[in-house]
Amino acid sequence: MKRIAVIGAGSWGTALAYVAAKAGHEVQLWSRNAAVVESINRDRVNPTYLPGARFSDSVRATKDIQEAINGAQLVILAAPSHATRGVLETIACRLQSDTILVSATKGIEIETGQRISQIAEDVIVDSFRPRFVCLSGPSFAKEVVENHPTAVVAASEDRDAARIVQAELSFDNLRIYTNDDLIGTELGGSVKNVMAIAAGMVAGLGFGSNSVAALITRGLAEITRLALREGAKAETMMGLAGMGDLVLTCTGSLSRNRFVGQELGKGRSLDDITAGMNEVAEGVNTTQAVKRLADRVGVSMPITNEVHAVLYEGKPARAAANELMTRPLRDEN
């Protein structure tokens, strides 16, 4: 049994706490929401984000982030990407040298274009860097706690750290693979949210399966171009953190990012859509970050550009679709 801290009690953080407890670990779940903390400790459920998960007594929630990470051998980051730097700055001085930091956050920092591992490298001393693991793949939290078979990947430049995460969190219906392509795994898990917004717009406009299939395929080409430019491996894009996560997020009814796109396609404003959501749709912020990164490194990402135009430049979704269909004809690559 290990002591595991989960930082963030949204749906995915809650699901990971639930799985870790089922696997026999002692879990401290941090949330800044006092009502969520009280409900978990009193009623053993998180009614706000994942009411279907009933916790065992080995899970304790807290509003004190230092208490949450005290003595933790695995610290799982499950807060939104825009909050990650602040979270790491708060806990950095309390992390033990042998602690494994596990990122379950899928996003890129807008201001810097940095992936979560790069933010950690900025904030935490160099000796801690090799103990970073990215956990990513096609995984709706609701289905995980409902015992649906789910496969994800633990990626790290430290193979031993990845294998520890694999061994400690794989349980029952959650199967974890490992790889050493941290760059590809992080980028695949982040940029797919941009493509999910685009897929949602396709559905919201009333287009069918042909259109969604084309969007997913060309979206994967965009993600792969950027990932390879940044040093990732092509095979990662064909795996769980690439194609797997992309297909799920672009087609699944539980996808928050797809929902945002779908409502945009129907003509609603972004502010109106997000005002009614309990959780962050990471793709909204990630679109800004990906566009800036792609422009800086000179990678062509036409779908990303059109999503950005709809989200931030007032372009109608139908005009964005027309723009993509009337681009100059070219070879497929």
SEMARKE-755168 format. One record per residue (C-alpha): residue in three letters; x, y, z. Coordinates in steps of 0.1 Angstrom, whole numbers. Each point is the difference from the previous one (the first is absolute). Layout:
REM residues N
<r r="ala" X="X" Y="Y" Z="Z"/>
...
END
This chain:
REM residues 333
<r r="met" X="0" Y="0" Z="0"/>
<r r="lys" X="12" Y="35" Z="-9"/>
<r r="arg" X="-11" Y="34" Z="11"/>
<r r="ile" X="-13" Y="19" Z="-31"/>
<r r="ala" X="-10" Y="36" Z="-2"/>
<r r="val" X="-24" Y="11" Z="-28"/>
<r r="ile" X="0" Y="38" Z="-6"/>
<r r="gly" X="-33" Y="10" Z="-15"/>
<r r="ala" X="-34" Y="-15" Z="7"/>
<r r="gly" X="-16" Y="5" Z="-34"/>
<r r="ser" X="-14" Y="-31" Z="-18"/>
<r r="trp" X="33" Y="-14" Z="-10"/>
<r r="gly" X="18" Y="7" Z="33"/>
<r r="thr" X="-30" Y="-16" Z="18"/>
<r r="ala" X="2" Y="-31" Z="-23"/>
<r r="leu" X="37" Y="-4" Z="6"/>
<r r="ala" X="-5" Y="3" Z="38"/>
<r r="tyr" X="-27" Y="-26" Z="-3"/>
<r r="val" X="22" Y="-24" Z="-20"/>
<r r="ala" X="30" Y="5" Z="23"/>
<r r="ala" X="-21" Y="-8" Z="30"/>
<r r="lys" X="-14" Y="-32" Z="-16"/>
<r r="ala" X="36" Y="-10" Z="-8"/>
<r r="gly" X="7" Y="1" Z="38"/>
<r r="his" X="17" Y="33" Z="5"/>
<r r="glu" X="-6" Y="28" Z="25"/>
<r r="val" X="-12" Y="30" Z="-19"/>
<r r="gln" X="0" Y="37" Z="9"/>
<r r="leu" X="-22" Y="19" Z="-24"/>
<r r="trp" X="4" Y="38" Z="-1"/>
<r r="ser" X="-27" Y="25" Z="-10"/>
<r r="arg" X="-4" Y="37" Z="6"/>
<r r="asn" X="-37" Y="-6" Z="0"/>
<r r="ala" X="-11" Y="-3" Z="37"/>
<r r="ala" X="-34" Y="-16" Z="-9"/>
<r r="val" X="17" Y="-27" Z="-21"/>
<r r="val" X="25" Y="-7" Z="28"/>
<r r="glu" X="-28" Y="-2" Z="26"/>
<r r="ser" X="-21" Y="-23" Z="-22"/>
<r r="ile" X="28" Y="-24" Z="-7"/>
<r r="asn" X="10" Y="-3" Z="37"/>
<r r="arg" X="-36" Y="-2" Z="13"/>
<r r="asp" X="-19" Y="-18" Z="-28"/>
<r r="arg" X="28" Y="-17" Z="-19"/>
<r r="val" X="-10" Y="16" Z="-33"/>
<r r="asn" X="8" Y="30" Z="-22"/>
<r r="pro" X="-34" Y="11" Z="-11"/>
<r r="thr" X="12" Y="30" Z="-20"/>
<r r="tyr" X="23" Y="-17" Z="-24"/>
<r r="leu" X="-4" Y="-38" Z="1"/>
<r r="pro" X="-30" Y="-12" Z="21"/>
<r r="gly" X="3" Y="-36" Z="-12"/>
<r r="ala" X="32" Y="-7" Z="19"/>
<r r="arg" X="-4" Y="-10" Z="36"/>
<r r="phe" X="33" Y="1" Z="19"/>
<r r="ser" X="13" Y="-24" Z="25"/>
<r r="asp" X="13" Y="12" Z="34"/>
<r r="ser" X="36" Y="0" Z="-14"/>
<r r="val" X="-8" Y="33" Z="-18"/>
<r r="arg" X="1" Y="33" Z="19"/>
<r r="ala" X="-7" Y="34" Z="-15"/>
<r r="thr" X="17" Y="32" Z="12"/>
<r r="lys" X="2" Y="37" Z="-8"/>
<r r="asp" X="36" Y="1" Z="13"/>
<r r="ile" X="22" Y="-8" Z="-30"/>
<r r="gln" X="31" Y="-4" Z="23"/>
<r r="glu" X="-19" Y="-25" Z="21"/>
<r r="ala" X="-10" Y="-19" Z="-32"/>
<r r="ile" X="36" Y="-5" Z="-13"/>
<r r="asn" X="16" Y="-6" Z="34"/>
<r r="gly" X="18" Y="-34" Z="-2"/>
<r r="ala" X="-15" Y="-8" Z="-35"/>
<r r="gln" X="20" Y="-23" Z="-22"/>
<r r="leu" X="-21" Y="8" Z="-30"/>
<r r="val" X="-14" Y="35" Z="-6"/>
<r r="ile" X="-25" Y="1" Z="-28"/>
<r r="leu" X="-7" Y="34" Z="-16"/>
<r r="ala" X="-36" Y="2" Z="-11"/>
<r r="ala" X="-7" Y="37" Z="1"/>
<r r="pro" X="-7" Y="20" Z="-31"/>
<r r="ser" X="31" Y="8" Z="-21"/>
<r r="his" X="-2" Y="38" Z="6"/>
<r r="ala" X="2" Y="-6" Z="38"/>
<r r="thr" X="29" Y="-25" Z="-2"/>
<r r="arg" X="29" Y="24" Z="4"/>
<r r="gly" X="-15" Y="16" Z="31"/>
<r r="val" X="-7" Y="-35" Z="15"/>
<r r="leu" X="36" Y="-11" Z="-7"/>
<r r="glu" X="14" Y="32" Z="15"/>
<r r="thr" X="-21" Y="-6" Z="32"/>
<r r="ile" X="11" Y="-36" Z="5"/>
<r r="ala" X="36" Y="-1" Z="-15"/>
<r r="cys" X="18" Y="6" Z="33"/>
<r r="arg" X="-19" Y="-29" Z="17"/>
<r r="leu" X="5" Y="-27" Z="-26"/>
<r r="gln" X="24" Y="-27" Z="10"/>
<r r="ser" X="30" Y="-9" Z="-22"/>
<r r="asp" X="-15" Y="-35" Z="-8"/>
<r r="thr" X="-35" Y="12" Z="-6"/>
<r r="ile" X="-14" Y="-8" Z="-35"/>
<r r="leu" X="-20" Y="29" Z="-15"/>
<r r="val" X="-28" Y="-13" Z="-22"/>
<r r="ser" X="-17" Y="24" Z="-24"/>
<r r="ala" X="-36" Y="-8" Z="-9"/>
<r r="thr" X="-4" Y="35" Z="-14"/>
<r r="lys" X="-5" Y="4" Z="-37"/>
<r r="gly" X="10" Y="35" Z="-11"/>
<r r="ile" X="27" Y="25" Z="-10"/>
<r r="glu" X="8" Y="32" Z="18"/>
<r r="ile" X="-12" Y="30" Z="-22"/>
<r r="glu" X="27" Y="25" Z="11"/>
<r r="thr" X="30" Y="-23" Z="-6"/>
<r r="gly" X="-12" Y="-28" Z="-23"/>
<r r="gln" X="14" Y="-24" Z="26"/>
<r r="arg" X="-13" Y="-35" Z="6"/>
<r r="ile" X="-7" Y="-11" Z="36"/>
<r r="ser" X="34" Y="-17" Z="3"/>
<r r="gln" X="18" Y="31" Z="-11"/>
<r r="ile" X="-19" Y="21" Z="26"/>
<r r="ala" X="11" Y="-25" Z="26"/>
<r r="glu" X="36" Y="3" Z="-12"/>
<r r="asp" X="-3" Y="38" Z="4"/>
<r r="val" X="-14" Y="-1" Z="35"/>
<r r="ile" X="16" Y="-31" Z="16"/>
<r r="val" X="37" Y="-6" Z="5"/>
<r r="asp" X="19" Y="-19" Z="-27"/>
<r r="ser" X="5" Y="-31" Z="21"/>
<r r="phe" X="-38" Y="-6" Z="0"/>
<r r="arg" X="-5" Y="2" Z="-38"/>
<r r="pro" X="6" Y="-37" Z="-8"/>
<r r="arg" X="-28" Y="-10" Z="23"/>
<r r="phe" X="-27" Y="15" Z="-21"/>
<r r="val" X="-27" Y="-22" Z="-16"/>
<r r="cys" X="-28" Y="10" Z="-24"/>
<r r="leu" X="-32" Y="-21" Z="3"/>
<r r="ser" X="-21" Y="4" Z="-32"/>
<r r="gly" X="-23" Y="-19" Z="-23"/>
<r r="pro" X="-37" Y="-5" Z="-9"/>
<r r="ser" X="-17" Y="1" Z="34"/>
<r r="phe" X="-33" Y="16" Z="10"/>
<r r="ala" X="-1" Y="2" Z="38"/>
<r r="lys" X="-36" Y="-11" Z="2"/>
<r r="glu" X="7" Y="-32" Z="-20"/>
<r r="val" X="30" Y="-8" Z="21"/>
<r r="val" X="-19" Y="0" Z="33"/>
<r r="glu" X="-28" Y="-19" Z="-17"/>
<r r="asn" X="25" Y="-28" Z="-6"/>
<r r="his" X="3" Y="3" Z="-38"/>
<r r="pro" X="32" Y="-16" Z="-13"/>
<r r="thr" X="24" Y="30" Z="-5"/>
<r r="ala" X="36" Y="1" Z="-13"/>
<r r="val" X="24" Y="30" Z="5"/>
<r r="val" X="37" Y="6" Z="-2"/>
<r r="ala" X="26" Y="11" Z="26"/>
<r r="ala" X="28" Y="18" Z="-18"/>
<r r="ser" X="33" Y="10" Z="15"/>
<r r="glu" X="37" Y="4" Z="-8"/>
<r r="asp" X="5" Y="-20" Z="32"/>
<r r="arg" X="-12" Y="-35" Z="-9"/>
<r r="asp" X="0" Y="-11" Z="36"/>
<r r="ala" X="-23" Y="28" Z="10"/>
<r r="ala" X="-24" Y="-8" Z="-28"/>
<r r="arg" X="0" Y="-37" Z="11"/>
<r r="ile" X="-7" Y="10" Z="36"/>
<r r="val" X="-30" Y="20" Z="-11"/>
<r r="gln" X="-11" Y="-29" Z="-22"/>
<r r="ala" X="2" Y="-25" Z="28"/>
<r r="glu" X="-16" Y="22" Z="27"/>
<r r="leu" X="-30" Y="13" Z="-20"/>
<r r="ser" X="-8" Y="-28" Z="-24"/>
<r r="phe" X="-30" Y="-18" Z="17"/>
<r r="asp" X="-30" Y="-19" Z="-11"/>
<r r="asn" X="-14" Y="20" Z="-30"/>
<r r="leu" X="29" Y="25" Z="-4"/>
<r r="arg" X="30" Y="-13" Z="-20"/>
<r r="ile" X="31" Y="21" Z="-3"/>
<r r="tyr" X="27" Y="-3" Z="-26"/>
<r r="thr" X="33" Y="18" Z="0"/>
<r r="asn" X="22" Y="18" Z="-24"/>
<r r="asp" X="29" Y="24" Z="1"/>
<r r="asp" X="-14" Y="27" Z="-24"/>
<r r="leu" X="-10" Y="27" Z="25"/>
<r r="ile" X="-1" Y="27" Z="-27"/>
<r r="gly" X="-24" Y="-20" Z="-23"/>
<r r="thr" X="-22" Y="-11" Z="28"/>
<r r="glu" X="-4" Y="35" Z="14"/>
<r r="leu" X="-6" Y="16" Z="-33"/>
<r r="gly" X="-24" Y="-27" Z="-12"/>
<r r="gly" X="-21" Y="3" Z="32"/>
<r r="ser" X="-1" Y="38" Z="-3"/>
<r r="val" X="-5" Y="8" Z="-37"/>
<r r="lys" X="-28" Y="-26" Z="-4"/>
<r r="asn" X="-22" Y="23" Z="21"/>
<r r="val" X="3" Y="27" Z="-28"/>
<r r="met" X="-10" Y="-26" Z="-25"/>
<r r="ala" X="-29" Y="-11" Z="21"/>
<r r="ile" X="-14" Y="36" Z="0"/>
<r r="ala" X="3" Y="-2" Z="-38"/>
<r r="ala" X="-18" Y="-33" Z="-1"/>
<r r="gly" X="-27" Y="14" Z="22"/>
<r r="met" X="-5" Y="29" Z="-24"/>
<r r="val" X="-3" Y="-25" Z="-29"/>
<r r="ala" X="-28" Y="-18" Z="19"/>
<r r="gly" X="-16" Y="33" Z="11"/>
<r r="leu" X="-2" Y="11" Z="-37"/>
<r r="gly" X="-19" Y="-31" Z="-8"/>
<r r="phe" X="27" Y="-18" Z="-20"/>
<r r="gly" X="2" Y="-38" Z="2"/>
<r r="ser" X="25" Y="-28" Z="4"/>
<r r="asn" X="20" Y="8" Z="-31"/>
<r r="ser" X="8" Y="34" Z="13"/>
<r r="val" X="10" Y="-12" Z="35"/>
<r r="ala" X="22" Y="-28" Z="-14"/>
<r r="ala" X="18" Y="26" Z="-22"/>
<r r="leu" X="4" Y="24" Z="29"/>
<r r="ile" X="15" Y="-27" Z="22"/>
<r r="thr" X="24" Y="-12" Z="-27"/>
<r r="arg" X="12" Y="34" Z="-9"/>
<r r="gly" X="1" Y="10" Z="36"/>
<r r="leu" X="24" Y="-29" Z="7"/>
<r r="ala" X="22" Y="12" Z="-28"/>
<r r="glu" X="2" Y="35" Z="16"/>
<r r="ile" X="8" Y="-15" Z="35"/>
<r r="thr" X="26" Y="-22" Z="-15"/>
<r r="arg" X="17" Y="28" Z="-19"/>
<r r="leu" X="3" Y="21" Z="31"/>
<r r="ala" X="11" Y="-29" Z="22"/>
<r r="leu" X="27" Y="-12" Z="-23"/>
<r r="arg" X="13" Y="36" Z="-3"/>
<r r="glu" X="3" Y="1" Z="38"/>
<r r="gly" X="18" Y="-33" Z="1"/>
<r r="ala" X="-27" Y="-26" Z="5"/>
<r r="lys" X="-1" Y="-35" Z="-15"/>
<r r="ala" X="-24" Y="-7" Z="-28"/>
<r r="glu" X="-12" Y="-33" Z="15"/>
<r r="thr" X="-13" Y="19" Z="31"/>
<r r="met" X="-25" Y="17" Z="-23"/>
<r r="met" X="-14" Y="-34" Z="-10"/>
<r r="gly" X="-4" Y="-11" Z="36"/>
<r r="leu" X="-22" Y="7" Z="30"/>
<r r="ala" X="12" Y="36" Z="6"/>
<r r="gly" X="-4" Y="9" Z="-37"/>
<r r="met" X="-26" Y="-17" Z="-22"/>
<r r="gly" X="-17" Y="-16" Z="30"/>
<r r="asp" X="-6" Y="31" Z="20"/>
<r r="leu" X="-9" Y="20" Z="-32"/>
<r r="val" X="-27" Y="-24" Z="-11"/>
<r r="leu" X="-16" Y="-1" Z="35"/>
<r r="thr" X="0" Y="37" Z="5"/>
<r r="cys" X="-13" Y="8" Z="-35"/>
<r r="thr" X="-28" Y="-25" Z="0"/>
<r r="gly" X="-10" Y="-7" Z="37"/>
<r r="ser" X="-31" Y="16" Z="14"/>
<r r="leu" X="18" Y="6" Z="33"/>
<r r="ser" X="26" Y="23" Z="-16"/>
<r r="arg" X="-1" Y="35" Z="14"/>
<r r="asn" X="20" Y="13" Z="-29"/>
<r r="arg" X="-22" Y="-16" Z="-26"/>
<r r="phe" X="-30" Y="15" Z="18"/>
<r r="val" X="15" Y="35" Z="-2"/>
<r r="gly" X="6" Y="-4" Z="-37"/>
<r r="gln" X="-35" Y="-14" Z="-6"/>
<r r="glu" X="-16" Y="29" Z="17"/>
<r r="leu" X="22" Y="24" Z="-20"/>
<r r="gly" X="-12" Y="-17" Z="-32"/>
<r r="lys" X="-36" Y="6" Z="11"/>
<r r="gly" X="8" Y="37" Z="3"/>
<r r="arg" X="4" Y="6" Z="37"/>
<r r="ser" X="27" Y="22" Z="14"/>
<r r="leu" X="30" Y="-13" Z="18"/>
<r r="asp" X="-8" Y="20" Z="31"/>
<r r="asp" X="-35" Y="-13" Z="1"/>
<r r="ile" X="12" Y="-36" Z="-4"/>
<r r="thr" X="28" Y="1" Z="26"/>
<r r="ala" X="-22" Y="18" Z="26"/>
<r r="gly" X="-22" Y="-31" Z="2"/>
<r r="met" X="29" Y="-25" Z="5"/>
<r r="asn" X="12" Y="-14" Z="33"/>
<r r="glu" X="34" Y="-9" Z="-13"/>
<r r="val" X="27" Y="15" Z="-23"/>
<r r="ala" X="0" Y="-10" Z="-36"/>
<r r="glu" X="38" Y="0" Z="-4"/>
<r r="gly" X="-1" Y="4" Z="-38"/>
<r r="val" X="-12" Y="36" Z="3"/>
<r r="asn" X="32" Y="12" Z="16"/>
<r r="thr" X="21" Y="-26" Z="-18"/>
<r r="thr" X="-10" Y="13" Z="-34"/>
<r r="gln" X="17" Y="33" Z="8"/>
<r r="ala" X="31" Y="-17" Z="13"/>
<r r="val" X="2" Y="-24" Z="-30"/>
<r r="lys" X="-5" Y="27" Z="-26"/>
<r r="arg" X="28" Y="21" Z="16"/>
<r r="leu" X="23" Y="-30" Z="2"/>
<r r="ala" X="-7" Y="-11" Z="-36"/>
<r r="asp" X="6" Y="35" Z="-13"/>
<r r="arg" X="32" Y="3" Z="19"/>
<r r="val" X="15" Y="-33" Z="-13"/>
<r r="gly" X="-15" Y="4" Z="-35"/>
<r r="val" X="-24" Y="-30" Z="-1"/>
<r r="ser" X="-31" Y="2" Z="-21"/>
<r r="met" X="-32" Y="-7" Z="20"/>
<r r="pro" X="-30" Y="12" Z="-20"/>
<r r="ile" X="-26" Y="-17" Z="22"/>
<r r="thr" X="15" Y="16" Z="31"/>
<r r="asn" X="0" Y="34" Z="-17"/>
<r r="glu" X="-37" Y="-3" Z="-9"/>
<r r="val" X="-9" Y="-11" Z="36"/>
<r r="his" X="19" Y="30" Z="12"/>
<r r="ala" X="-18" Y="23" Z="-24"/>
<r r="val" X="-34" Y="-12" Z="13"/>
<r r="leu" X="9" Y="1" Z="37"/>
<r r="tyr" X="19" Y="33" Z="0"/>
<r r="glu" X="-6" Y="19" Z="-32"/>
<r r="gly" X="-38" Y="-2" Z="-4"/>
<r r="lys" X="0" Y="-22" Z="-31"/>
<r r="pro" X="-31" Y="-20" Z="-5"/>
<r r="ala" X="5" Y="-38" Z="2"/>
<r r="arg" X="-15" Y="-5" Z="-35"/>
<r r="ala" X="25" Y="25" Z="-15"/>
<r r="ala" X="28" Y="-19" Z="17"/>
<r r="ala" X="-12" Y="-32" Z="-15"/>
<r r="asn" X="-2" Y="16" Z="-35"/>
<r r="glu" X="35" Y="14" Z="4"/>
<r r="leu" X="14" Y="-35" Z="7"/>
<r r="met" X="-18" Y="-15" Z="-30"/>
<r r="thr" X="11" Y="27" Z="-25"/>
<r r="arg" X="37" Y="-1" Z="9"/>
<r r="pro" X="23" Y="-7" Z="-30"/>
<r r="leu" X="1" Y="-37" Z="-10"/>
<r r="arg" X="31" Y="-19" Z="10"/>
<r r="asp" X="15" Y="-35" Z="6"/>
<r r="glu" X="-9" Y="-18" Z="32"/>
<r r="asn" X="29" Y="-1" Z="24"/>
END
